[in-house]
Amino acid sequence: MDSRGVLQRGERVASPRDEPALSVKDLGFSYSGEPVLESLSFDLRAGEFAVLLGPNGAGKTTLFSLITRLYAYRQGLIRIGGHDLGRHAIQAHARMGVVFQQPTLDLDLTVRQNLTYHAALHGMAPAEARRRARLQLARVEMPERLRQRVRHLSGGQRRRVEIARALLHEPQLLLLDEPTVGLDIASRRALVDHVHRLCRDQGVAVLWATHLIDEVHPGDRVIVLHRGRIRADGSVTEVASRAGAAAIGEAFDRLTGGAER
């Protein structure tokens, strides 16, 4: 593109898909004058699975609250799919799906009713909502649960329904805040493995917040957050190597000073 803004031969207009699914630049946040997050910066691309790894109180949930606009931020920038969250919140949120730490399904509704209600909030026609509900339930391997009331599902099944709901509108970014809280070991492992498959198969960018080392896969990107600052960012091997550790668990302990997890 020349100085007049005219495309030259061979150039193309950038697509929203060329933008990072999530871009955080110099983000800061304080409670009553006390800093909680300080100068966070990272990008997350399509198809990338990033583990936001930090001990309790590191600032993980605060970061998610800023990205989802539960809290307002005054320092820094958040862009989702190329859209500035502060100026274009509707467009940014349309490209994001969220699974919160606390369950948010209506227990007295069926699985389909929970999904189609969410779809309606995104402006989908009823027939399209039902089609997508069936599709996403199949992707989370629960097609037979469509007409079942949520209160009759196990904890792991409910989490899968929440993931299906978060993906109904085909977002570029999926946020999961400590999604395995309250699940047994087998259910935790199954959920972690399943979201990795969704990330790989659907190309959605995933930011998975946890304090549990065993939820990190060898091929993941790891962003270590401690006391509101990013202490490391890279592959499992890179983070361990830079911390002078043999494994990611040892690296995490060194980077967080052995903080309680």
Secondary structure, DSSP 8 states (H G I E B T S, - for coil): --TTS---TT-----GGGS-SEEEEEEEEEETTEEEEEEEEEEE-TT-EEEEE--TTSSHHHHHHHHTTSS---EEEEEETTEETTT-HHHHHTTEEEE-SS----TTSBHHHHHHHHHHHTT--HHHHHHHHHHHHHHTT-GGGTTSBGGGS-HHHHHHHHHHHHTTT--SEEEEESTTTT--HHHHHHHHHHHHHHHHHH--EEEEEES-GGG--TT-EEEEEETTEEEEEEEHHHHHHHTT-SSHHHHHHHHHTT---
